[in-house]
């Protein structure tokens, strides 16, 4: 019992994302993940009482690229499928976001909409 035990350390041990940050990592994917995490957080709070306040938060997000728009559409679709009781709210959210136009990635002079 009095022997000293030495633990084995794995070379690729799991670390929380906050400690995994690599200075050579491109900040764009990190910002995109943070953006989608914010959108997911807003969608998780959706209730009829909170709809207007949350919709205002979604509109304040900078959905200015095709990649962000596609990600938001995918997240809303997934939530609507997973939570059929709130699908009407997600549908109304889609209707509100339908006016968004963002430049296409491959054709900057053309727009893609919701």
Order of alpha helices (4+ residues) and beta strands (2+ residues): alpha-alpha-alpha-alpha-alpha-beta-beta
